[in-house]
Amino acid sequence: MYRKITEWYGRLLSWLLAFSVAVLIIPVSLQIFSRYTELIPSYIWTEEMARFFLIWTVMIGAMLGVRESRHFEVDMWPILAPRADAALRLVADVSVLAFALVFVWAGYEFTSFAWNRISELAELPLWMIHIAWPVTGVTWVLFIGEQTWDHARTLVTGVPLRKADNQPHAEAV
């Protein structure tokens, strides 16, 4: 059940990422056209909207990066046995979890600070942009929890899970 929820949430985030990139193109294009042509007037709110959408795009991308294990990783170990690899990945999972909890805590403080404020140009509530940090942290906790469970299972059983279908590798059985 938990895996189905995280799968669904991951798909939703993928669609939101595509949508946010598509919408980001609009204010950026307006800025470019108004700067280099006189066909349309120069809009001030486009800079602020572009910044807001860029922040959300980066945060959604970071959420998906953790979900798909595409975040920054340095491989300095040779190919290890499944249990040793799972142990190292558990250490990495704990590190990501700690960072996620910092995002939740600091993001909560950040959002609380902006709760009753509005942006200068578009007059949007600032909490709409600042809430990206705690949402990212909570999402990382959800996704890293799933990966931690898989790595702990591999550590105990010695049977690694395949990413594609979460089934044990045939050669490991």
Beta strands, then each sheet from edge to edge (+ up, - down):
end
